[in-house]
Amino acid sequence: MNNIQYTPKDILQKEFKQKMRGYDPNDVDTFLDSVIKDYQAFGKNFNDLKEENEKLKEEIKDLEGQINNQSSYQFNQRSAEFAANNPQTSNHEQVNSVEADLLKRVSNLEMRVFGSN
């Protein structure tokens, strides 16, 4: 509404100079009255749409929040199900297993390089 030049009040208060062969003042007044009514209706319609737009933006934010919460819940639920269905050894046991594997490899490598003793 920043590009609007006239308010309904401006239109109502506008006075025109009268000339000899000018327009009929009653016709001009009648026409301007209907323009004012339309103008007011457009302004009300604009404000109603603006309010509705703000409400819809808020609703979108709420729905996005619900989606994020639901996604997070589902992720946590699936993670728990996966952990329950796939028990893994502890980190300490995994490290011991890796160390044992490395010791075997080093031992095999020494036997190949230095021969069997």
Secondary structure as a PSIPRED ss2 file (coil, helix, strand):
# PSIPRED VFORMAT (PSIPRED V4.0)

   1 M C   1.000  0.000  0.000
   2 N C   1.000  0.000  0.000
   3 N C   1.000  0.000  0.000
   4 I C   1.000  0.000  0.000
   5 Q C   1.000  0.000  0.000
   6 Y C   1.000  0.000  0.000
   7 T C   1.000  0.000  0.000
   8 P H   0.000  1.000  0.000
   9 K H   0.000  1.000  0.000
  10 D H   0.000  1.000  0.000
  11 I H   0.000  1.000  0.000
  12 L H   0.000  1.000  0.000
  13 Q H   0.000  1.000  0.000
  14 K C   1.000  0.000  0.000
  15 E C   1.000  0.000  0.000
  16 F C   1.000  0.000  0.000
  17 K C   1.000  0.000  0.000
  18 Q C   1.000  0.000  0.000
  19 K C   1.000  0.000  0.000
  20 M C   1.000  0.000  0.000
  21 R C   1.000  0.000  0.000
  22 G C   1.000  0.000  0.000
  23 Y C   1.000  0.000  0.000
  24 D C   1.000  0.000  0.000
  25 P H   0.000  1.000  0.000
  26 N H   0.000  1.000  0.000
  27 D H   0.000  1.000  0.000
  28 V H   0.000  1.000  0.000
  29 D H   0.000  1.000  0.000
  30 T H   0.000  1.000  0.000
  31 F H   0.000  1.000  0.000
  32 L H   0.000  1.000  0.000
  33 D H   0.000  1.000  0.000
  34 S H   0.000  1.000  0.000
  35 V H   0.000  1.000  0.000
  36 I H   0.000  1.000  0.000
  37 K H   0.000  1.000  0.000
  38 D H   0.000  1.000  0.000
  39 Y H   0.000  1.000  0.000
  40 Q H   0.000  1.000  0.000
  41 A H   0.000  1.000  0.000
  42 F H   0.000  1.000  0.000
  43 G H   0.000  1.000  0.000
  44 K H   0.000  1.000  0.000
  45 N H   0.000  1.000  0.000
  46 F H   0.000  1.000  0.000
  47 N H   0.000  1.000  0.000
  48 D H   0.000  1.000  0.000
  49 L H   0.000  1.000  0.000
  50 K H   0.000  1.000  0.000
  51 E H   0.000  1.000  0.000
  52 E H   0.000  1.000  0.000
  53 N H   0.000  1.000  0.000
  54 E H   0.000  1.000  0.000
  55 K H   0.000  1.000  0.000
  56 L H   0.000  1.000  0.000
  57 K H   0.000  1.000  0.000
  58 E H   0.000  1.000  0.000
  59 E H   0.000  1.000  0.000
  60 I H   0.000  1.000  0.000
  61 K H   0.000  1.000  0.000
  62 D H   0.000  1.000  0.000
  63 L H   0.000  1.000  0.000
  64 E H   0.000  1.000  0.000
  65 G H   0.000  1.000  0.000
  66 Q H   0.000  1.000  0.000
  67 I H   0.000  1.000  0.000
  68 N H   0.000  1.000  0.000
  69 N H   0.000  1.000  0.000
  70 Q H   0.000  1.000  0.000
  71 S H   0.000  1.000  0.000
  72 S H   0.000  1.000  0.000
  73 Y H   0.000  1.000  0.000
  74 Q H   0.000  1.000  0.000
  75 F H   0.000  1.000  0.000
  76 N H   0.000  1.000  0.000
  77 Q H   0.000  1.000  0.000
  78 R H   0.000  1.000  0.000
  79 S H   0.000  1.000  0.000
  80 A H   0.000  1.000  0.000
  81 E H   0.000  1.000  0.000
  82 F H   0.000  1.000  0.000
  83 A H   0.000  1.000  0.000
  84 A H   0.000  1.000  0.000
  85 N H   0.000  1.000  0.000
  86 N C   1.000  0.000  0.000
  87 P C   1.000  0.000  0.000
  88 Q C   1.000  0.000  0.000
  89 T C   1.000  0.000  0.000
  90 S C   1.000  0.000  0.000
  91 N H   0.000  1.000  0.000
  92 H H   0.000  1.000  0.000
  93 E H   0.000  1.000  0.000
  94 Q H   0.000  1.000  0.000
  95 V H   0.000  1.000  0.000
  96 N H   0.000  1.000  0.000
  97 S H   0.000  1.000  0.000
  98 V H   0.000  1.000  0.000
  99 E H   0.000  1.000  0.000
 100 A H   0.000  1.000  0.000
 101 D H   0.000  1.000  0.000
 102 L H   0.000  1.000  0.000
 103 L H   0.000  1.000  0.000
 104 K H   0.000  1.000  0.000
 105 R H   0.000  1.000  0.000
 106 V H   0.000  1.000  0.000
 107 S H   0.000  1.000  0.000
 108 N H   0.000  1.000  0.000
 109 L H   0.000  1.000  0.000
 110 E H   0.000  1.000  0.000
 111 M H   0.000  1.000  0.000
 112 R H   0.000  1.000  0.000
 113 V H   0.000  1.000  0.000
 114 F H   0.000  1.000  0.000
 115 G C   1.000  0.000  0.000
 116 S C   1.000  0.000  0.000
 117 N C   1.000  0.000  0.000
